[in-house]
Amino acid sequence: MTARRTRHRSAAYAALALGLAGSLALTGCNSAKTHRSSSSASRSTHHVIGGAGTASRRSGRTTYCSLSTSRLQFGQQTGPKGYVTVRYRNSSSTLSCTLYGAPLLSFNQAKTPLPPVKAGSNHQVTLRPRDTAYAVVPTNTPAALGTRQENVAIRFARSTGSPVTFDFAEKRDIISVGQSRVSDWNSSLAGARLEAGVGD
């Protein structure tokens, strides 16, 4: 009887050990699955953050320059190489902008703007934040010097918006322009003068 009971107990212990081993194996599998799932979620979150960064870079793209009289200045130099300076400043602290060709300037409500020095030019200038561009109207002959102007209506090439009017009396500027032309926008005054034929 004793030998038989011993064999039964040994068989019961063996079955119990097998059951515990299987349970531990299942627990290990579940733990591994949980770890992989957590890793996958982490990768997904990283991808979303990358997408937000891309959108931010796109928001800093170059655009057309904004037309407003607060960004413009006019000045005049007289003499054998006289000229009127048109100065534009990109007052944005974060965005670049682009100017195309020459400014369209209609002095004293003229029906048509001054013709460009270079007809059909595709020249363009991209201004970084706080940068400045220049265009020049030569007034080096009596006809080009003309008479004193009261105001000028301004539009930018490729712009679909309405022109803005710059009042010289309001700004206390004395500007005289006659039968002349206007240079393309240039990143330097020297370059604009050279194009207009009044450079050194």
Solvent accessible surface area in square Angstrom, and as a share of the most:
residue,aa,sasa,rsa
1,M,156,0.70
2,T,107,0.62
3,A,64,0.49
4,R,141,0.51
5,R,145,0.53
6,T,76,0.44
7,R,156,0.57
8,H,124,0.55
9,R,155,0.57
10,S,65,0.42
11,A,66,0.51
12,A,62,0.48
13,Y,149,0.56
14,A,56,0.43
15,A,65,0.50
16,L,113,0.56
17,A,60,0.47
18,L,135,0.67
19,G,47,0.45
20,L,107,0.53
21,A,58,0.45
22,G,36,0.34
23,S,62,0.40
24,L,131,0.65
25,A,62,0.48
26,L,123,0.61
27,T,84,0.49
28,G,41,0.39
29,C,76,0.45
30,N,93,0.48
31,S,69,0.45
32,A,43,0.33
33,K,125,0.53
34,T,93,0.54
35,H,132,0.59
36,R,148,0.54
37,S,71,0.46
38,S,69,0.45
39,S,43,0.28
40,S,54,0.35
41,A,60,0.47
42,S,71,0.46
43,R,157,0.57
44,S,69,0.44
45,T,82,0.48
46,H,137,0.61
47,H,143,0.64
48,V,104,0.60
49,I,115,0.58
50,G,45,0.43
51,G,42,0.40
52,A,67,0.52
53,G,29,0.28
54,T,46,0.27
55,A,61,0.47
56,S,72,0.47
57,R,174,0.63
58,R,166,0.61
59,S,77,0.50
60,G,45,0.44
61,R,161,0.59
62,T,66,0.38
63,T,66,0.38
64,Y,137,0.52
65,C,11,0.07
66,S,58,0.38
67,L,39,0.19
68,S,35,0.22
69,T,41,0.24
70,S,102,0.66
71,R,56,0.20
72,L,6,0.03
73,Q,102,0.45
74,F,15,0.06
75,G,29,0.28
76,Q,43,0.19
77,Q,103,0.46
78,T,111,0.64
79,G,41,0.40
80,P,126,0.79
81,K,103,0.44
82,G,1,0.01
83,Y,17,0.07
84,V,0,0.00
85,T,18,0.11
86,V,0,0.00
87,R,72,0.26
88,Y,0,0.00
89,R,88,0.32
90,N,2,0.01
91,S,42,0.27
92,S,27,0.18
93,S,72,0.46
94,T,109,0.63
95,L,70,0.35
96,S,24,0.15
97,C,7,0.04
98,T,10,0.06
99,L,3,0.01
100,Y,36,0.14
101,G,10,0.09
102,A,9,0.07
103,P,1,0.01
104,L,46,0.23
105,L,0,0.00
106,S,18,0.11
107,F,17,0.07
108,N,61,0.31
109,Q,130,0.58
110,A,49,0.38
111,K,205,0.87
112,T,101,0.59
113,P,49,0.31
114,L,26,0.13
115,P,59,0.37
116,P,43,0.27
117,V,49,0.28
118,K,110,0.47
119,A,90,0.70
120,G,73,0.70
121,S,38,0.24
122,N,125,0.64
123,H,78,0.35
124,Q,95,0.42
125,V,13,0.07
126,T,71,0.41
127,L,3,0.02
128,R,177,0.64
129,P,41,0.26
130,R,120,0.44
131,D,60,0.31
132,T,27,0.15
133,A,0,0.00
134,Y,45,0.17
135,A,0,0.00
136,V,0,0.00
137,V,0,0.00
138,P,17,0.11
139,T,5,0.03
140,N,61,0.31
141,T,70,0.41
142,P,122,0.76
143,A,59,0.46
144,A,8,0.06
145,L,64,0.32
146,G,35,0.34
147,T,97,0.56
148,R,145,0.53
149,Q,18,0.08
150,E,119,0.53
151,N,22,0.11
152,V,0,0.00
153,A,27,0.21
154,I,0,0.00
155,R,85,0.31
156,F,11,0.05
157,A,26,0.20
158,R,142,0.52
159,S,41,0.26
160,T,143,0.83
161,G,43,0.42
162,S,93,0.60
163,P,69,0.44
164,V,38,0.22
165,T,80,0.46
166,F,4,0.02
167,D,55,0.29
168,F,2,0.01
169,A,75,0.58
170,E,131,0.59
171,K,86,0.37
172,R,221,0.81
173,D,34,0.18
174,I,113,0.58
175,I,2,0.01
176,S,20,0.13
177,V,5,0.03
178,G,24,0.23
179,Q,157,0.70
180,S,14,0.09
181,R,123,0.45
182,V,1,0.00
183,S,0,0.00
184,D,2,0.01
185,W,2,0.01
186,N,30,0.16
187,S,78,0.51
188,S,47,0.31
189,L,58,0.29
190,A,73,0.57
191,G,20,0.19
192,A,0,0.00
193,R,44,0.16
194,L,127,0.63
195,E,37,0.17
196,A,11,0.09
197,G,56,0.54
198,V,0,0.00
199,G,15,0.15
200,D,151,0.78
